[in-house]
């Protein structure tokens, strides 16, 4: 199987690339990533062990000529991870989110149509559904889209484009919507790695509002396993929710990190809540379980403890991000080849 993976140097994308290379000896991957601030080629150092089964191309998914060139190589599928994904950044500057998340998806879809690509997988998010009340049932694939942040709105727009291209042009497309991921290589602006790395440096651990926002958490490897199932066996035109069955208050996660690292909760600082902050997400993934025989295999406690250990053992990785040194890795890597 030949895959074109976009955004394969980000957190989830790089984990997916490594998972597929390790799990499927017949898979070859072309990895297209622009290496914006959250794309880190260093995440894929281990891909070198797989030789020419992994090829990196630096570029923008909204670059029509480049995308057409790569899809002309006739990959069996395109998996679109490429996205601007940080809610706070979308509040400050929405334009980049529209360009990457919406226009980029349109360019990819047109290229798939042009070259008859066998399958298009759109990696989306639970945030397109909006917010749940504390007593509401979890999101199902039938829930209306009701995004509350510019980021979520851009992802919802892309999902609707994917649906339209499937209905109008017959593109073989599927959409996955996943709950909050955590695990190795997550950019340290996100909740879990931010709290871990700040605690390790005895820095304040900022928590929005009262810390009672609820998220459903899934380890990134379980997410990758689910995408693999959908890629191979998901029904064309369908949406598949992916969830970890681990609803937790943000503050409880932060307190666990303090306890695990032997740090005082005095480091926790409650800060002004961000605008439009969704109170609760929860995902109903019975469709995925029933149709594709998938279950999350990593408990949150085990996964979080492993993640904390990973960040302890890979301090040099996240310190290079903190200093900005990681942004030069591409030039260094190619200069030494």
N, C-alpha and C positions, 0 to 999 in steps of 0.2 A: 504494500500500500504506500502510495506517495501522497504526502500531505503538505499543503501550504498552510502554515500556522502564522497568523499575524499577532503581533504583540507578544511574541514568545520569549522576550527578555524581561517581562514584568513578573510579578509575584506568581500568579496562577499560571500564566503562560509558560514560564520557565519550568515550573514543577510538572506541567503537562508534557512538555518536550522530553524531560528526563524520564518521566514515567513511561511514555510510549517507547522511547529508545530501549529502555531496560526490559520492558514487558513483552515487546513484539519485535523479534529479530528481523522480521520482514518489512518493517516500517522505515521509510526514508522521509526526512523532513526538511523543507525549505522554510526558514524562519525569517519573516519580514518584520523588522522593528525599527522605528525611527530613533530610538534611544533618547527619548525625552527624559525629564528628570527622574521618572519612576522606572525607566528601562535600564537594566544593568547587565551588560554582557558578562560580567564576572559571575552572575548566577549560573552560567552555563559552562563553566570551566570543565565540569565532569563530562560534558558532551563530546569533548575531544577524544575520549576513549572509544567513541563509536565511529571515528573516521569520517568518511564521506557520506555516511548516513544522515549527517546533520550539516546543513549549509546555511550560513547566516548572510542575510542581505540587509544592509541598512537603507531604510527608505520609509516613505509616508504612504499609508493606505489610501490617501486621497490623491496620490499621484497616478493619474489614469494610465499614462504610458508604461510606467514601471509595473503596475498591477497587471495590465494586459500582457506584458512580456512574461511575467511569472506564471500567469494562468495559461499562457500558450504552451507551457511545458506539460500541460495536461495532468495536473495532480488529480488524484481520485477524490479529494475533498479539500475544502477550505474551512478552517476553524478560526473564527474571528474573536480573539481575545483583546485586540487592540482597542484601548479606550482610555480617555481621561476619566478618573474614577473617584477623586476625592471631593466630597460634598463641599467642604469649606472653600476649596479652590474654585468650585463652580459658582459659589455665591459671589466671589470677588471678581471672576472673569469667566463668563459663560461662553464666549466666542470660541475658544479652543475646544470646548466640549461639543459644541454643535459641529465644528469642522471635522473632528476626529470621529465622534460617535455616530453622527448622522450622515454627513457627506462621505466619510470614509466607508461606511456600510453600503451606501448607494454605489460608490465606485466598485467595490468588491462584487456586489450583486450584478452590476452591468457586465463586469469581466467574466463572471461565472456564466451568465447568459450568452455572452459572445462566444465562449469557448466550450460550452456544453459540459461544464464541470459536474461531476456526478452527485456531489452533496455539499451543501453549505450549512455550517453549524454556527449559529449566533449565540455567543456567550453573554447572557443578560444577568439581571439581578432581581432580587425580591423587592427592591426599592421602587420598581415600577408600579407596584400595587398600592403604594401609599402606606398608611399607618393603621394598625389594629388597636381596638380598645382592649383593656385588660381581660375582659371576659369573652371576647370574640373568638370564634373558631379560626384556625390557621388559614392562610391563603391557599386557594386551590387554583388550578389553571383557568378556571372559569371566572375568577374575580375580574371585575373591571379594572382597567389601568387608571390609577389616580396619583401620579407622581407629585411629590411635594417639594422637591429641590430641582434646580436647573440640571444637575447631573442626572437625576432619575428621569426627568423629562426627556433628556437627550437619548437615554437608553430606551425609553418607551417609544420614542419616535423611530428609532432604528428597528425595534421589534415590529412595528407596524409596517415599515418598509419591507422587511423580510416576508411578513404575511402577504403583502400586496404582490410582491414578485412571485411568490408561490402561486397565488390565485390567478394572477394576470398572465404570467409568463411560463408557469409550470415548472419553475425552479424547484429542485428537490432540496427543500430547506427545513431545518428543525431549529427550535429555540430552547435553550436551557436557562432557567432562572434559579439562581442559587442563593442561599442564605449566607451570612457572614463567614468568610474563610479565615483561617489562621494556620500558621506553620512556618517552616523555614523560608527565608528569602523575602519575607514581607517587608515592604518599605516602612521604615520606622516613624512614619507620620500617623499610621493606623493605631487603633486603641491598644491592642495587645503588645506589639513590639515597642510602641512608645512608652508604655508603662514599664516594660521589662528593662529597656535601656536606660530610662531615667532613674529607675530604682537602683540599677547597678552603679550609677554614678552619684547616688544620693541627691538627685535633683527632685524638684517638686513634680508630682504626678497629677496633671490637670484633668479634672473630671467635669463634664458638662452638667449644668443644672444640679439636680438632686441625685444624679447617678442611678436613677431608677428606670432608665430606658432599657427595654428588653430586646435582646437579639437572640436569634437561633444560630448556633455556631456549628461549623463543620470543618474538620481537618482537610487541608488542601488535597491530600492524597486521596481521600474518599471522594472529593469533588472530581478529581481527575479520573478516577475509576468510573464514575457516573457518566462523564462526558464520553469516555471510550465506549460505554454501552450504547449511548444515544447515537454516537457517530456510526456505529456498526449496525445497530438494529432498531433505532428509533423510527417511528412511522413518519413519513413525509408530511410536512405541513403542521405537525403537532408541536405543542409546548410541553416541556417536562420540568416540573419543579424539583429542586434538589435541596434537601434539608438534613440537618444533623440530629434532630430530636433533642436539642440541648438549649432550651430557652433559659437565659440567665440575665439578671440585672448587671449592668456595666460595673457598678460599684462592687458587686460580689467578686467579679473577676479581678478587679484591681486589688481587693483585699487578699485574695488568694495569692496573687503575685507577691505582695508584701510578705505574706507568711512564708511562702516557698523560698524567698530570698533572705529571710531573716531581717527584713526592714521594718521600721516603725511606720504605722499608719499616719503618723504626723506628716509624712511626705505628701499625703493626699491633699489636694487643694481643689475645692469646688469653684468652678468659674462660670461666668455668665453663659447661659445656654445659647446655642447657635439658632438663627432664624429657621423656622419650619422644621425643627428637629422631630422626626417621627418617634412616637412613643414606644411602639412595639412592632416587631416583625415575627412571624412564625410561618413555617412552610408545611403544607401537606404534600408529602412525596409518595403517596400510595400508588399513583399512576406509574411512576418509575419502578417502584418495587414490584408491582403486579405484572407489568408488561415486560420488564427487562431484568427481573430477578436481581435487583440491586439493594443492598443495605449498607448503611455506614458501618465500618468495622473498627473505628478508633473512638473510644470513649473520650469525652471532653477532658476528664481529669488526666487520663494518660497522655492525650495529645497535648494538653497545655503544659504538663510537666516536661514532656519531650521538647516542646518548643522553647521553654525557658532554658533548658540545658543547651539547646542549639545556639541560642543567642549568647550564652555564657562562653561557649566554645568558639564562637565565631565573632569575637569582639572586633577583630581587625576589619571584618567585612562591614559591620555597621558603623564603625568609626570612620571608615573611608567615605561612607555616605554622609555622615555628620560634617565632615570637613569639605566635602565636594570632590575629593580626590577620585572617587569612582567614575566621575564624568570623563576622565582622561583614559579610562581603561581601554576603550575601543582603539584609540591611537596607539597605546602601548602594545596592545595585543597584536594589531596588524603590523606594527613596526618591528616586532620580534619574529614574524613569520618568514 
